Amino acid sequence: MENLQLSQEEKIDYIFKTLQKQEKREIRKLILKTFFRIFIVIYLIYFYMFWFSKILNIINEQIKENFKVEIDSKEILNNLKDKIINNY
C-alpha cells in the first residue's frame, strides 16, 4: 500500500514540476515577444526620423537625373509625405 501511495505522490510532483517549467517557458516567450515588438516600434521611429528624408532625397535626385524633370520633385514628394502624415 505504501508503494502505491508513494507512486501517486511522485506523479503529482512530476505534474507540478512540469507545470512550473511550462509556466516559465510561457513567461519567457511573452517577455521575448514584448521586447521584439518594442524593438520593431523603436526601429520604425528611428527609420522615419533619420532615413526617410534621406531616401526621399535620393529618390528625388534619381528622378531628376534620369528623367530631366523641370518640376521640383522634392516639393511633390514633400506634399505627398505631408498628405500621408495628415491622413494618419
LOMILO-440738 format. One record per residue: residue number from 1; residue in three letters; chain; x, y, z negated of N, C-alpha, C, O, CB in turn. Coordinates in pm, whole numbers, padded with zeros to 5 digits. Glycine has a CB too. Layout:
N
NUM ALA A X Y Z X Y Z X Y Z X Y Z X Y Z .
...
% end
This chain:
88
1 MET A 00083 -00120 00000 00000 00000 00000 00087 00125 00000 00057 00224 00068 -00094 00001 -00121 .
2 GLU A 00192 00119 -00076 00277 00236 -00084 00343 00265 00049 00362 00382 00085 00382 00216 -00192 .
3 ASN A 00378 00164 00120 00441 00180 00250 00347 00251 00348 00391 00337 00424 00482 00045 00306 .
4 LEU A 00222 00214 00346 00123 00275 00434 00105 00423 00400 00094 00506 00490 -00011 00200 00424 .
5 GLN A 00100 00456 00274 00086 00594 00230 00206 00676 00273 00191 00790 00319 00068 00601 00078 .
6 LEU A 00322 00623 00259 00444 00692 00299 00443 00718 00449 00488 00824 00494 00568 00611 00258 .
7 SER A 00395 00627 00524 00389 00641 00668 00295 00757 00707 00325 00834 00798 00342 00509 00733 .
8 GLN A 00185 00768 00640 00092 00877 00668 00153 01012 00633 00134 01110 00704 -00039 00857 00591 .
9 GLU A 00225 01016 00524 00291 01141 00486 00396 01180 00590 00411 01297 00624 00356 01128 00347 .
10 GLU A 00468 01082 00639 00567 01109 00743 00499 01163 00869 00549 01256 00933 00647 00982 00777 .
11 LYS A 00387 01104 00903 00313 01152 01019 00268 01296 01000 00279 01379 01091 00191 01062 01047 .
12 ILE A 00219 01326 00884 00173 01462 00853 00291 01558 00858 00279 01668 00912 00106 01466 00714 .
13 ASP A 00404 01518 00803 00524 01602 00806 00569 01625 00951 00605 01737 00988 00638 01538 00724 .
14 TYR A 00568 01521 01030 00608 01534 01171 00516 01631 01245 00563 01716 01321 00607 01395 01240 .
15 ILE A 00387 01618 01224 00290 01707 01288 00313 01851 01244 00310 01942 01326 00145 01664 01257 .
16 PHE A 00336 01871 01117 00359 02005 01064 00487 02067 01124 00486 02183 01166 00370 02001 00911 .
17 LYS A 00594 01990 01128 00720 02040 01187 00704 02072 01335 00756 02172 01385 00833 01937 01167 .
18 THR A 00631 01986 01405 00608 02010 01548 00528 02139 01568 00557 02217 01659 00534 01891 01611 .
19 LEU A 00430 02159 01485 00351 02282 01495 00436 02405 01464 00420 02509 01529 00231 02277 01400 .
20 GLN A 00525 02395 01369 00614 02507 01337 00707 02538 01454 00727 02654 01489 00696 02476 01211 .
21 LYS A 00763 02434 01515 00851 02454 01631 00775 02518 01748 00825 02607 01815 00914 02320 01675 .
22 GLN A 00655 02470 01769 00574 02525 01877 00541 02672 01851 00543 02753 01943 00445 02443 01894 .
23 GLU A 00511 02704 01728 00482 02843 01693 00604 02932 01716 00591 03043 01767 00436 02853 01546 .
24 LYS A 00723 02885 01679 00845 02961 01702 00868 02983 01852 00906 03092 01894 00965 02888 01640 .
25 ARG A 00846 02878 01931 00862 02891 02077 00766 02994 02134 00804 03075 02219 00840 02755 02145 .
26 GLU A 00643 02992 02088 00544 03087 02138 00581 03230 02099 00563 03323 02179 00405 03051 02085 .
27 ILE A 00631 03249 01980 00673 03382 01935 00789 03431 02022 00790 03546 02063 00713 03381 01785 .
28 ARG A 00887 03344 02049 01000 03382 02136 00951 03420 02275 00996 03519 02333 01102 03266 02145 .
29 LYS A 00860 03341 02329 00806 03373 02462 00737 03508 02462 00754 03587 02556 00708 03264 02508 .
30 LEU A 00661 03536 02360 00591 03663 02351 00690 03779 02342 00671 03882 02407 00498 03663 02231 .
31 ILE A 00793 03763 02262 00894 03868 02248 00966 03890 02382 00986 04004 02422 00996 03832 02138 .
32 LEU A 01004 03783 02449 01072 03796 02578 00982 03863 02683 01028 03948 02758 01116 03658 02629 .
33 LYS A 00857 03825 02686 00763 03888 02779 00752 04037 02752 00750 04119 02844 00626 03822 02769 .
34 THR A 00743 04072 02625 00730 04213 02588 00855 04291 02629 00843 04399 02686 00706 04226 02438 .
35 PHE A 00973 04239 02600 01096 04307 02639 01108 04319 02791 01151 04422 02842 01217 04233 02584 .
36 PHE A 01070 04215 02862 01075 04220 03008 00981 04328 03062 01019 04404 03152 01038 04083 03067 .
37 ARG A 00862 04335 03009 00767 04438 03053 00818 04578 03022 00805 04669 03104 00630 04416 02988 .
38 ILE A 00876 04596 02905 00933 04726 02869 01046 04761 02963 01058 04876 03007 00983 04726 02723 .
39 PHE A 01131 04663 02994 01241 04685 03088 01189 04729 03225 01242 04822 03284 01325 04559 03101 .
40 ILE A 01086 04663 03274 01030 04697 03405 00975 04839 03403 00998 04915 03497 00918 04596 03444 .
41 VAL A 00904 04877 03301 00847 05012 03293 00959 05116 03288 00952 05218 03356 00755 05025 03169 .
42 ILE A 01062 05090 03207 01174 05184 03198 01245 05195 03333 01283 05304 03374 01274 05138 03088 .
43 TYR A 01263 05082 03400 01328 05086 03531 01246 05166 03632 01301 05243 03710 01352 04943 03583 .
44 LEU A 01115 05148 03631 01030 05225 03723 01039 05375 03695 01045 05455 03789 00884 05178 03711 .
45 ILE A 01041 05412 03571 01055 05553 03535 01192 05605 03580 01202 05714 03635 01037 05573 03383 .
46 TYR A 01296 05527 03556 01430 05565 03599 01436 05582 03751 01490 05681 03802 01534 05459 03554 .
47 PHE A 01379 05487 03821 01379 05494 03967 01307 05621 04014 01358 05692 04100 01312 05369 04028 .
48 TYR A 01194 05648 03959 01117 05765 04001 01192 05894 03969 01192 05987 04049 00979 05766 03934 .
49 MET A 01255 05900 03854 01321 06024 03812 01450 06051 03890 01481 06167 03918 01351 06019 03663 .
50 PHE A 01525 05947 03925 01657 05969 03982 01670 05927 04129 01733 05999 04207 01757 05895 03902 .
51 TRP A 01613 05816 04167 01638 05764 04301 01531 05801 04403 01560 05805 04522 01649 05616 04295 .
52 PHE A 01413 05829 04361 01304 05855 04454 01335 05976 04541 01317 05969 04663 01174 05878 04378 .
53 SER A 01380 06085 04484 01411 06205 04562 01531 06181 04653 01534 06231 04766 01438 06324 04468 .
54 LYS A 01629 06105 04606 01745 06074 04691 01703 05992 04812 01749 06017 04924 01852 05999 04611 .
55 ILE A 01619 05896 04791 01571 05813 04902 01490 05897 05000 01504 05881 05121 01486 05696 04850 .
56 LEU A 01407 05986 04949 01331 06074 05037 01423 06163 05119 01397 06188 05237 01235 06159 04955 .
57 ASN A 01531 06212 05058 01626 06294 05132 01698 06213 05239 01720 06263 05349 01728 06356 05037 .
58 ILE A 01733 06091 05210 01798 06005 05309 01703 05978 05425 01744 05984 05542 01842 05871 05245 .
59 ILE A 01578 05950 05395 01478 05928 05500 01461 06054 05582 01451 06048 05705 01342 05885 05439 .
60 ASN A 01459 06167 05517 01445 06295 05586 01560 06316 05684 01538 06354 05799 01440 06410 05484 .
61 GLU A 01681 06291 05640 01798 06307 05728 01794 06209 05845 01829 06245 05957 01927 06288 05647 .
62 GLN A 01752 06089 05818 01744 05989 05925 01640 06028 06029 01661 06011 06149 01710 05851 05867 .
63 ILE A 01529 06080 05983 01425 06125 06076 01477 06240 06161 01455 06242 06282 01298 06167 06000 .
64 LYS A 01543 06333 06100 01597 06447 06175 01702 06403 06276 01704 06453 06388 01657 06550 06079 .
65 GLU A 01788 06312 06237 01894 06266 06326 01839 06184 06441 01879 06203 06556 01997 06185 06249 .
66 ASN A 01750 06094 06413 01702 06000 06515 01599 06060 06609 01597 06027 06728 01644 05879 06450 .
67 PHE A 01516 06147 06560 01405 06196 06641 01420 06342 06681 01340 06393 06759 01277 06177 06568 .
68 LYS A 01519 06409 06630 01542 06551 06661 01414 06632 06643 01371 06704 06732 01594 06566 06804 .
69 VAL A 01356 06617 06527 01228 06679 06498 01249 06825 06458 01340 06858 06382 01155 06602 06385 .
70 GLU A 01163 06911 06513 01169 07053 06480 01092 07084 06351 01117 07185 06286 01113 07137 06596 .
71 ILE A 01000 06997 06317 00919 07015 06197 01003 06978 06075 01085 06886 06080 00787 06930 06204 .
72 ASP A 00981 07051 05968 01054 07022 05846 00993 06898 05781 00890 06905 05715 01052 07144 05748 .
73 SER A 01058 06786 05801 01004 06660 05748 01015 06655 05595 00938 06584 05530 01078 06541 05810 .
74 LYS A 01107 06729 05541 01119 06732 05394 00993 06793 05333 00944 06746 05230 01243 06813 05351 .
75 GLU A 00942 06892 05395 00819 06955 05346 00702 06857 05356 00620 06848 05265 00789 07084 05424 .
76 ILE A 00696 06787 05465 00588 06689 05484 00598 06579 05379 00498 06539 05319 00593 06628 05626 .
77 LEU A 00720 06530 05356 00739 06424 05257 00707 06474 05116 00649 06402 05035 00882 06370 05262 .
78 ASN A 00746 06597 05087 00714 06653 04955 00564 06671 04937 00511 06646 04829 00785 06787 04936 .
79 ASN A 00495 06714 05043 00349 06725 05036 00285 06590 05013 00192 06576 04933 00294 06789 05164 .
80 LEU A 00336 06490 05085 00284 06355 05067 00309 06307 04924 00221 06246 04862 00348 06258 05168 .
81 LYS A 00427 06333 04874 00462 06295 04735 00367 06364 04637 00316 06300 04545 00611 06332 04703 .
82 ASP A 00344 06492 04656 00253 06567 04567 00112 06511 04573 00044 06501 04470 00252 06716 04603 .
83 LYS A 00066 06477 04693 -00068 06419 04705 -00079 06286 04630 -00177 06260 04561 -00104 06400 04852 .
84 ILE A 00024 06205 04646 00023 06074 04579 00022 06093 04427 -00053 06026 04356 00146 05989 04622 .
85 ILE A 00105 06184 04379 00113 06208 04235 -00018 06263 04182 -00064 06222 04075 00229 06304 04203 .
86 ASN A -00078 06356 04253 -00203 06418 04207 -00320 06323 04210 -00411 06333 04128 -00235 06538 04290 .
87 ASN A -00319 06230 04305 -00429 06134 04313 -00423 06029 04202 -00526 05973 04165 -00428 06065 04448 .
88 TYR A -00305 06003 04150 -00292 05902 04046 -00256 05970 03919 -00240 05905 03816 -00188 05795 04081 .
% end
